[in-house]
Structure formats: C-alpha cells, structure tokens
Amino acid sequence: MASLKCIHCHDPKALSEMSKDSSDRRGHKGLCKICAAKKQSDFRATWSTEKHDAVKAAMLVSARKSLYGEEGTKHFEEQRRLQENKCDICKQEMIKACSDHNHLCCDGRKTCGKCLRGALCDKCNRGMGLLGDSIVNLESAIKYLKKWETQW
C-alpha cells in the first residue's frame, strides 16, 4: 500500500489519510488530513472578523479607485456621507454601496469621473442598469406596476 510522509507531523500516512491536491503531481498535498484541518482551524482562530472586514474595505476602496479614479472615489464617499449611507432611490441603508454613473457617457464599469451620480444600494443600481439607465424604461415599468397593482 502506497504511503506519504506528512510534512507537518512527519508520520507516514496511507494515501487515503492525505489531503488531495489535483495540482500536485502525486495528487496529494504534503499534509495529512489531520494536520491540514488543524492548520485551517489555527488560521481561522487568528483571522478575526475585524481583520477580514478591514481587508475587505481596503480592497473595495482600491477597486473603486481603479474604476473611478481618486476624484471619483472622493465624490462617492462624499455622496455616501451626504446621503447618510442610505440609497438615493429606496432610502434603505446601504449594505453594499455602489457608485452610480451615467452609462451614456462612459459605457461599461470604468468612468471618466465626470458622469458620476449618487450612491445606490446594489439592488437599485442593478435595477437601473437592467433597465438601461433609461427614463422611458423606468416610466414604462412604473405604468406596468400601477396597471397590475389593482388586480390583486
């Protein structure tokens, strides 16, 4: 029966006791399943929620800067502050805030920074985008909802 030596505990282990890794030529990691689980558990214990949230926030700021530039990021933060972290459309608190821009000016995700509008929650931002940022489509959607609201 084939076996491998765990690089952590140095015990010889049967292949069934080793962690699998399809990228490794042997098909297994150097760690046995017990040591791999302990390593993961230790990592989770040291990686606090606050640390995770701080890293996630820093990544969002970095991503926003790459999409909207320094000025666009300042504009977004100012809009968010003025709106008291509430969506400009539904007025709900923004859990995932999005910087809305006029897609008629800049097609796609990246913007020139001059066509930035308010801060929206993810749902409202997606809704606007799916309706093509079109006033005609939005008005048509309102008419549709009003037409059917009395049916029930």
N, C-alpha and C positions, 0 to 999 in steps of 0.2 A: 504494500500500500504506500502510495506517494505521500511525502510529508514535507513541510517547510518549517523553517525556524522563524519564530516571531521576532521582529527587530526590537520589540519593547521588552518582553519578558524573557526572551531568548530560549523559550521552550520549544521543542519540536512539536508540531501540531499536524494532524491529518488535514488534507485539503478542505474537507467539509467544515473544519473549525477555523479556516482562514477567511478573511473578508475578501469578497470578489472585486475584481477591477478589470474590466474589459480592455482598458488601455495598456495594461501590463502584459508583456509577452507571455508570462506564466499564467495569466488570467486571474491572479490574486494579488491583493495588497501585501505589503510586508508585515502587516499587523494581524494578529488573530482577532476573532470577533469579540472576545472579552476585552482585550486591550483597546480595540477600536471604540467600543461602547464606553469604556472608562475615559478615553481621551475626549470623546464627544461630550460626555457628562461634565468633565472638568472645564471644557471650553464654555459650555452653557452657563456654568456657575460663575465664571469670571466675566462673561459678556453680559453686562447688565442692560436692562431696558433703557435706562438713561443714555448709556453709551450708544446703543443701537439708534435711538431717536436722534441723538446729536449727529451721528454719521449720516443718517438718512436726510436730515435737514441740510447738512453741508452739501450732500450730493444734489439735492433739489436746487439749491442756490447756484451751484456750479452748472447744472444743466440749464437753468433759466438764463444764466449769463451767456452761455454759448448760443442759446436761441435768440435772446433779445438784447444782448449787449449790456454794458454797465448801466447806461441811461434807462433802458427798458426795465432792468431789474429794479432800479430805484423807483421808477414810475409804478411798477407793480406793488412794491412794498408800501408806497405812499397811498395808492388806491385802497389797498387792503386795510391800512390804518384808518383812512377816512371812512371806509365802509364798516368799520368796527368788526372786521373779519366775517362780515355777512355778505352773502351772494347778492350782487346788484339786481338780479332778476327775482329769485324766490325769497330773498331776505332771510334764508336759513344760515346758520353758522357753517362756515366752510371747513370741512374736514380735509378735503383735497382741493386746494385752491388752484385755479387756472387763470393765466393772463390771457384775456381775450384780445384779439387783434382783427382788423378788417382784412379778410382774405381776398377782397377785390384789389387791394393794394399789393399785398405780398401773398402769393399762393404758397400753400404748404405750411410747415411748422415754424420756419425761421421768418423773422420780420426785420424790416428796416428800423424799427423802433419808433417811427413817426405815426404809425397807424394803430398803436396800442389803445385799447379802450379800458373798460373796468375789469375788476377781478370777479370771476364767476366760480360757482361750485362746479365740480366735474360733470354732474348731470346736466345742468343748464348749458354749460359750454359745449357738451356733446350734442345736446338738442339743437342748439343754434347751428352747429356745424352740419348736422344731418339734414337740417332744413336749408342748407346752403347760404346761411347768413342773409337770407332774403326776407325783406319785409312783406313782400307779396305772399311768400310761402307761409310765413308766420300768421298773417291775417287770414289766409285760407284755412290754416289749422284751427284758428280761433272760431271761424264760422262753422267749421265741421263740428267742433266740440259743442258749440251752442245749439246747433241743429239737433244733436243727439241727446243733449242733457235733459230735455223734457220728455224723452221717450221712456224713461225708467222712473 
